[in-house]
């Protein structure tokens, strides 16, 4: 079996010509980055339904496709985008009757693990970080900062709850209570999704849904993953007569010609129209990764 994870000839040929090559294929889709609705400060390192729709659709509709492999490396992020992408994966898998395998790389945590549960089988490396079945939110309290520089905050609302958790106002106990209630509801949805997808494989220990993170080996003991192994070795065993073909989102023509600029991952943002917002976004993205030592 020939294993290669670059663009194969069959991945760039039109449908009828690709079929004529006679190659059976496994579509490999990388889901890399923080899960967020907007592109964020790190170009091409964000997962959302808009960013991955094209690649997912082409992965499941490729000629002579025998399976789809999701290579996941994500610390999580938006619950809604996690659910939208996972739902799309399940919809395409059922429509085209194609099995889906997920491979956890450095980290498949929180929303990253939500995505992994969209697969029929989940694999991890023994050193992968897996789990974090919980909900977290964070922000910044800037009241002391604006007082220090003599800045007056002016905020006018219609509706007493419109400005909950405003970072420029002192935190209120009732706002925290509301937030914790919202987190609890989302946490229950996460737990329901994991139970529905993993079924009897789960070993429901007391710490399973506490937001704890485990190595791939420990995750296997808890039934969060089915087995240990790399993408290359598992695909070679599961699909011995198929060629893995990487499927990526289509890029604009200028980018494909090498004329577009792409910032390096985790490069601090430069001056932009909203330097404060961009800097805070960058800090939040780095914070999500740094929770797992990355």
C-alpha positions in Angstrom: 0.0 0.0 0.0 1.3 3.4 -0.9 0.8 5.9 2.0 1.3 9.6 1.4 -0.4 12.6 2.8 0.3 15.2 0.2 -2.2 15.9 -2.6 -2.5 12.8 -4.7 -3.2 12.9 -8.5 -6.7 11.6 -7.9 -7.4 14.5 -5.5 -6.8 17.1 -8.2 -8.4 15.4 -11.2 -12.0 16.0 -12.2 -14.4 13.4 -10.9 -14.7 11.1 -14.0 -10.9 11.2 -14.6 -10.2 10.5 -10.9 -12.4 7.5 -11.0 -10.6 6.2 -14.1 -7.3 6.0 -12.2 -8.9 3.1 -10.2 -7.5 4.3 -6.9 -9.6 3.7 -3.8 -9.1 6.5 -1.4 -9.4 7.6 2.2 -10.0 11.4 2.6 -7.9 13.0 5.3 -9.2 16.3 6.7 -7.2 18.3 9.2 -9.1 20.1 11.9 -6.4 22.3 13.4 -6.8 25.3 15.7 -9.1 27.0 18.1 -12.8 26.6 17.4 -14.3 30.1 16.8 -16.9 31.7 14.6 -14.4 34.4 13.4 -11.1 34.0 11.7 -9.3 35.5 14.7 -5.7 36.7 14.9 -4.1 33.5 13.6 -5.0 33.0 9.9 -5.9 29.5 8.8 -5.7 28.2 12.3 -9.4 28.4 13.3 -12.1 25.8 13.0 -15.7 26.8 12.2 -18.4 25.5 9.9 -17.6 28.1 7.2 -13.9 27.3 7.1 -14.4 23.5 6.9 -17.6 23.1 4.9 -15.9 22.8 1.5 -13.3 20.4 2.7 -15.8 18.1 4.4 -18.1 18.1 1.4 -15.4 17.1 -1.0 -14.0 14.5 1.4 -17.2 12.6 1.6 -18.1 12.9 -2.1 -14.7 11.9 -3.5 -14.7 9.2 -6.0 -14.1 5.6 -4.7 -13.8 7.0 -1.1 -13.8 4.2 1.5 -13.5 6.4 4.6 -12.9 9.8 6.0 -10.1 10.5 8.6 -10.4 13.5 10.8 -7.0 14.6 12.1 -7.8 16.7 15.1 -5.5 19.1 17.0 -7.7 21.6 18.9 -7.9 22.9 22.5 -11.6 23.7 21.9 -13.5 27.0 21.8 -17.0 27.8 20.7 -19.7 25.2 21.7 -21.9 26.2 18.8 -19.3 25.9 16.2 -18.2 22.6 17.7 -21.8 21.3 17.4 -22.3 22.7 13.9 -19.1 21.1 12.5 -19.9 17.8 14.3 -23.5 17.8 13.0 -22.3 18.4 9.5 -19.8 15.5 9.7 -22.6 13.1 10.9 -25.0 14.3 8.2 -22.5 13.7 5.4 -21.4 10.4 6.9 -25.0 9.1 7.0 -25.9 10.6 3.6 -23.0 8.9 1.8 -22.6 5.9 4.1 -18.9 6.5 4.7 -17.2 5.5 7.9 -15.4 8.3 9.9 -12.3 7.8 12.0 -10.9 10.5 14.3 -7.3 10.8 15.2 -6.3 12.9 18.2 -2.9 14.5 17.8 -1.3 16.8 20.4 -4.7 17.7 21.9 -8.4 16.9 21.4 -9.9 18.7 24.3 -13.2 20.3 25.1 -14.6 21.3 21.7 -11.8 19.4 20.1 -13.1 16.2 21.7 -16.7 17.2 20.7 -15.4 17.0 17.1 -13.8 13.6 17.7 -17.1 12.2 19.0 -18.6 12.9 15.5 -16.5 9.9 14.3 -17.4 6.2 14.4 -14.0 5.4 15.8 -11.6 7.5 17.8 -7.8 6.9 18.0 -5.1 8.7 20.0 -1.4 8.6 20.4 -0.4 7.5 24.0 0.9 11.0 24.5 -2.1 12.9 23.2 -4.2 15.0 25.6 -7.8 14.0 25.4 -11.0 15.0 27.2 -11.8 18.2 29.1 -15.5 17.5 29.0 -16.6 20.8 30.6 -17.3 24.4 29.8 -15.1 27.4 30.5 -15.4 31.1 29.9 -13.0 33.9 30.6 -12.5 37.6 30.3 -10.8 40.6 31.7 -11.7 43.0 34.5 -10.6 46.4 33.4 -12.2 48.7 36.0 -8.9 49.4 37.7 -7.2 50.2 34.4 -9.7 52.8 33.3 -9.7 54.4 36.8 -5.9 54.6 36.8 -5.9 56.6 33.6 -9.0 58.7 34.5 -11.2 57.2 31.8 -14.9 57.5 32.2 -17.0 54.6 31.1 -20.3 55.6 29.4 -22.8 52.8 28.8 -26.5 53.2 28.1 -28.8 50.2 27.7 -32.5 49.5 27.3 -33.0 46.3 29.4 -31.5 45.7 32.8 -29.5 42.7 31.7 -28.2 44.0 28.4 -24.7 44.8 29.8 -24.0 41.7 31.8 -20.3 40.9 32.6 -19.2 44.2 31.0 -15.4 44.1 31.6 -15.3 47.9 32.4 -17.8 47.5 35.3 -17.4 45.8 38.6 -18.4 42.1 38.6 -21.9 41.5 40.0 -22.9 38.3 41.9 -26.1 37.9 39.9 -24.2 38.1 36.6 -21.9 35.3 37.8 -24.9 33.2 38.9 -26.4 33.7 35.4 -23.2 32.7 33.7 -22.8 29.5 35.8 -26.3 28.5 35.0 -25.6 28.9 31.3 -22.4 26.9 31.6 -24.3 24.2 33.4 -26.8 23.9 30.6 -24.0 23.7 28.0 -22.2 21.1 30.1 -25.2 18.9 30.1 -25.5 19.1 26.3 -21.8 18.1 26.0 -22.3 15.1 28.3 -25.4 14.0 26.4 -23.4 14.2 23.1 -20.5 12.1 24.5 -22.8 9.5 26.0 -24.8 9.3 22.8 -21.7 8.9 20.6 -19.6 6.7 22.8 -22.4 4.5 24.3 -21.3 1.4 26.2 -17.7 2.1 25.5 -17.6 4.7 28.3 -16.3 3.8 31.7 -18.2 6.4 33.7 -15.8 7.2 36.6 -16.5 10.0 39.0 -14.1 12.3 37.2 -15.2 11.6 33.6 -17.2 14.8 33.2 -15.3 17.1 35.5 -13.3 18.8 32.7 -10.3 16.6 33.5 -7.8 15.9 30.7 -6.0 12.6 30.2 -3.2 11.1 28.1 -4.3 9.0 25.2 -3.5 5.8 27.2 -5.7 6.9 30.2 -8.4 8.1 27.8 -8.5 4.6 26.3 -9.0 3.1 29.8 -12.0 5.4 30.2 -13.5 4.6 26.8 -13.0 8.1 25.5 -11.0 6.6 22.6 -11.2 3.2 21.0 -7.6 2.5 20.6 -4.1 3.9 20.4 -2.2 4.4 17.1 -1.1 6.9 14.5 -3.1 8.0 11.4 -0.6 6.2 9.1 -0.6 2.8 10.8 -4.4 2.7 11.6 -5.4 3.6 8.0 -2.9 1.1 6.6 -4.6 -1.6 8.7 -8.2 -0.5 8.3 -8.0 0.4 4.6 -5.1 -1.7 3.1 -6.2 -1.1 -0.5 -6.9 2.6 -0.3 -4.7 5.6 -0.7 -4.9 8.5 1.9 -5.5 11.8 0.2 -5.4 15.1 2.1 -8.5 17.3 1.4 -8.0 20.9 2.2 -10.4 23.9 1.8 -10.1 25.7 -1.5 -7.9 28.8 -1.3 -8.2 32.0 -3.3 -6.2 32.1 -6.5 -3.6 34.6 -5.2 -3.0 32.4 -2.1 -2.5 29.3 -4.4 0.0 31.3 -6.4 1.9 32.2 -3.3 1.0 35.9 -3.5 -1.1 36.0 -0.4 0.4 36.7 3.0 -0.2 34.3 5.9 1.0 35.1 9.4 3.0 32.5 11.3 1.1 30.7 14.0 1.1 32.5 17.4 2.8 35.6 16.0 1.7 38.6 18.1 -0.7 40.9 16.2 0.6 44.1 14.6 -1.1 47.4 14.7 -4.6 47.1 13.2 -7.8 49.2 13.3 -8.7 47.7 16.7 -5.3 47.0 18.4 -6.8 46.4 21.8 -9.4 43.9 20.5 -6.9 42.1 18.4 -4.4 41.8 21.2 -7.0 40.4 23.6 -8.1 37.9 20.9 -4.5 36.8 20.5 -4.1 36.4 24.3 -7.3 34.4 24.5 -6.2 32.1 21.7 -2.8 31.6 23.3 -4.4 31.0 26.7 -6.5 28.1 25.2 -3.4 26.4 23.9 -1.2 27.1 26.9 -3.7 25.3 29.2 -2.3 22.1 27.7 1.4 23.2 27.6 1.3 24.1 23.9 
